[in-house]
Amino acid sequence: MDFKDLSFPEAPLIKIPPPGPKSKEYLDYQASHEGSAVSYPKGMPMAIRRARGATVEDVDGNIYIDFFGGAGVMNVGHANPAVSEAASKQLSELTHSLDIPNPARKALVENLLTLLPKDLNRIFFGGPTGSDAVEAALKLARYNSRRYPLIAFEGGYHGMSAGALSLSSGLVFKEDFLPLLPEVHFVPYAYCYRCAFGREPDTCGLECVQYLEHVVEDPHSGVGRPAAVIVEAIQGEGGSIVPPDEFIPRVRAVCDKYEILMVVDEIQAGFCRTGKMFSFEHTGTVPDIMTMSKALGGIGFPISGIAYREYLDTWPGGKHIGTFRGNVLAYAAGSEALNFMVQNNLAEHALNLGEVMLVWLKELEEDSKVVGEVRGKGLMLGVELVRDKATKEPAPELAREVRAICHRWGLLIEIGGHYGNVARFLPPLVLTEEMARKGTELFSDAVKTAEKSLK
């Protein structure tokens, strides 16, 4: 398939500086009638009318290149025709079934099992969001291990429900709601640009994994034997952080040595995003439990699930339930989305295009005084912005300004990272090289423009 046919060809096209008058009407109505916790319209002020492929149109007729992809949901592209057709057909037949089996559910399980490592041979669908998958994974780990403590990583983000939020390190998300779950402990991730141990790549001994083992092994670390260690093979919200190749295998080795369950969160990095079907596959390791959501719903239908090893399938019926574990539209859309990914070699496309974009962005890194590091894998990319390359002082205000300029010029990006200073790219994986080039050039120009205003 020619991915070019999936998107609006005229993108980017700004007819009226956003937010236009129609968008302002929607934004004003939202501000007056919806909860104040809405967030994305504050960074990208607009109201969306429709979207196709890797492009989005607002209600004022502005068309944007989408480097955001619904926070990593739209891997097969907005309004993907094959997925839309599958969902439309399912809509007239069956839309809700709790966890009672049906043809669409069976088809999705079968598709997943052909793509997962053979050791992950049990599937369990939870509630409609990634947080639900994390909650299910925690319960399964604790039920089997009969232990309570949990270890997560600095920079990790796992969701906003109580258990998932407890495992997320960002204080901006959790500090107003403390205390959350007790006995959750954090250890440093392999964030080499800002190494917690002061190492450089050429002196790195993966002290972060050594510290993990210390916490687990030392009876005076203050941490009881964990039920599980939860980790992202490539961190998303933490700043698109790609650890050294040996990091995940070393974490796996610690878990094996001390008989701790290893949970890998694939909610954002999974389903071809990083150039493999699942990001842990880059490392040759297999977790005990894997969480999944986002792109699993095809074109935005809510669904989440976990995949896990057979011997963990010990919990009795009803031990983890929920009304919306039966979104049959999501099953149909997800199954067709997986077909599309495989038939169109979406993982390979993401890997190759991501490598090309990294080359372009590295040129920006070399030329710019405020781009500290460009990194990523596949189409999960990050650009860390700093006030000074020598000190690496974060520049969150600069990142916000870059996002605003990109939006005004017709490019959608989001920001994240430990200090809110990382421009993050999560485009639909049907992005073409031509559109990727246009978007990258817009972003580079936005950085240069914002840099002039930095004091």
Summary of the structure (lengths in Angstrom):
residues: 455
radius of gyration: 21.5
end to end distance: 47.6
largest distance: 64.2
contacts: 1656
relative contact order: 0.16
helix: 42%
strand: 17%
